[in-house]
Amino acid sequence: MLVRILQNETFLTVLSGVIVFVLGQIYLENVIRPNSRFRDLKAKIACDLIFYADRYSNPLDLEETYEENTREHYKQAGERLRKLAAEIQGFIEIRRWYTFSIPEDKDLHSVSRNLIGLSNSLWCYRVHGRDIWQENIDMVREIRELLDIETD
């Protein structure tokens, strides 16, 4: 009986179709979607690093007073950078076993840490001998290197 079923061309056609479908879904879920999600996340980070460059290049001094509008812009920038850091951490948690062209987890953790560092350093006290601006630029440079974001 089993031999007759295995010799049936219709059964073999359906079976091979099911196998191809299942393998395709495994490939889609474990390779295509994570790479697509990573590219989208990388694009958001690249965009925000450019968009908020005026803020992380000129952190506000906590000892000075600023207009409400200015403080709100810096607050929004900090929240956005922190959200991107959280999205990177979330991506690491759902990442599958094989994802070509995606940095290693340790590099993604460094990207997340640097984004949080940028978020935290938009407001600072001026500390003698410490150049917050340069530290921010160094964090941005490291993020770009780790994610292979091209710069001009």
N, C-alpha and C positions, 0 to 999 in steps of 0.2 A: 504494500500500500504506500509506504513512505517513498519507495523507489519510484512509483508511478507519479507521485506528486512532484518529486524533484525533477522528473523528466518532462513535466508539463511546461511548455514554453510560456504560457500565460502566467503561471505561478512564478517562474524565473524572472520574467519581465517585471512583474509587480514587486517581487522581492528586491531586485536590483534597483528599482526606482525608490523603494523605501530606504535602502541602504545609502544611496546617493543623497537623498533628502536629509537623512539623519546626519551624515558626515558634513553636508553643507551647512546645516544648522549649528553643528559643533564649531565649524570653522568661522561662521558668522559671529557667534557669541564670544568666541575666545580670541579671535584675531581681528576681524574687520571692525566690529563695534568698539572695542577698547582703543584701537588705533584712531578711529574716527573721533571718539570722545576726547582723546588726548590732543589731537590736532586742534579741535575746537577750543579746548582749555588753553593750549599754548597760544592760540591766536588772541584769546581774551587777555592773557597776560601781556603779550607783546603790545597790544593796543593800549592797555592801561599804563604800561611803563612809559609809553610816549605821552599819553594824555595827562598823566599826573606828574610828569617830570618837573613842571614848574613848582610843584608843592614839595616833593622830596628833595629838590635842589635848594629850596629856601625854607627850611623848617622854621616854625614860629617859636619865638622865645616866650616861655611861660611867664617870664617876669614883666612882659610888656602887654599892653592892651591893644586889641584889634577890633575892627568893626564886626558886627554879628555875621554879616555876609561872608567875610573872610574866614572866620572860625568855622562856619557851616561848610564851606568848600573843603577845608582841611579835614573836617570830620567825615564828610562823604568819601573823600579819597582814602582815609584810613580804614573806614568800614569796607570799602570795595577791595582794597588790598588784602584785608583780613579774610574776606569772603573767598577770594581766590586761593588763599593759603588753605582754607578749610576744604575747598573743592579739590585741591591737590591731594590732601590727606584722604578724602573720601575716595578718590580715584585709586589710590594705593590699596585701599581696603578691598575694592571689588575687582582689582586687576587679576587677570587669569594667568595661566602657566606660560604661555608663549605670546609675546607681543614684541615683534621686531620694530625697530625705529623708535622705541620708547626708552627713555633713560632708566637706569636701575633705581630701585626703591630708595637707596641711600642718597642718590642725587635729587630725587623728587622731595625727600625729606628736607634736604638743604634748601631747595627752592622755596618750600613752604616756610621754613624757618626765616629765610631772608625776606619773604613777603611780610611776615609778621614783624620782623625787625623794621622794615620800612614803615609799616603802619604805626608802630610804636614811636618812631623817631620823627614823625611830622610835627610833634610838639616836644620841646625840650628846654632844659635850662642850659644856658651857655656855660660850659665847663672849661675852665682855663686849660689850655694844652690839648683840647679835644676838638677835632674838626668834624662835627656831625654831618655836614654837607658831604665831605669826602667819604665818610663811612657809608652814607646812603648810596653814593655813586658806586662804591666798591660792591655793595650788595646787589645793585642793579646789574653791574658787570658780571658778577657770579651767576645770577639768575639767567642772564642771556647766554653765558657760556654753557651752563648745565642743560638748558633747553635747546641749545643750538639755534638761537634767534639771531638772525643776521642784523647787523647794524650798518649804517652808512660809513 
